[in-house]
Amino acid sequence: MVFNMVEIQLDLASFHTFLYDVMGYRGRLEVDYGYAVHQWLAAAFGELAPKPWRFFINRSGSARVLGYSEADAQELRGQLNEFALPCAISVCPRPEVMINSKPMPQWHRGRRLGFQVLCCPVGRKAGSGVEKDLFLIRAEGGAHDLQRESVYADWLKERFEAGGATVHDVRMTGFRLVRLRRQMRFQTNQERKSAMITRPHALLEGNLTVTDPESFAQMLRKGLGRHRSFGYGMILLSSPR
């Protein structure tokens, strides 16, 4: 599977203008950046928008999006310049230098790699089908002496195993509960409405060995878990940690 890692730098001041003037965040105290970046990517690149992706912002005020896509930098620049609205283009005003890409390598069987993934480990409750924090589902199921890190680690290992990799170790290096903005339908046939929901936001790191290169590439391209359109599930690789 041939695909690219893309890096898109954002002009943060223009991005906040997009949030407040275009998306109607004016006067609100909290901004769900996952939802906001999702909206901007759709406005800027349409069906070529990277998915999965991850948003980075640092204290110096610089921001960027990393993502996986079949499209390369040249295709994304063309889509932005030809079809995006001016308000979306202003967030990435110099695409020739602010949008870059590289083709992802093909990893061979037996290759050992480090990984990091920001994920939203949730599941569906039996019976109701309501989406909920996987840790809370396990706790409500009667399991004792649960640790959030081990619940999430087991969840991750199962998905990596199905995706052509064996995980040797997992560490949860960051966790918090976050408020996310989503379009939800509260009753059958009801129009979707914007609502805030609380979900787990877990940063997991560790080491793995590739067992099936084709399945592994498909897993990277698809991403891991739920809410991949909103900044979760992108697997970043490195040398073993």
Secondary structure, DSSP 8 states (H G I E B T S, - for coil): ---EEEEEEE-HHHHHHIIIIIS--TT-S---HHHHHHHHHHHHHGGG--SSEEEEE-TTS-EEEEEEESS-HHHHHHHHHHHS-HHHHTTSS-HHHHEEEEE-----TT-EEEEEEEE--EEE-TTT--EEEHHHHHHHTT--S--HHHHHHHHHHHHHHHTTEEEEEEEEEEEEEEEEEEEE-SSTT---EEEEEEEEEEEEEEEEEES-HHHHHHHHHH-SSS-GGGT---EEEES--
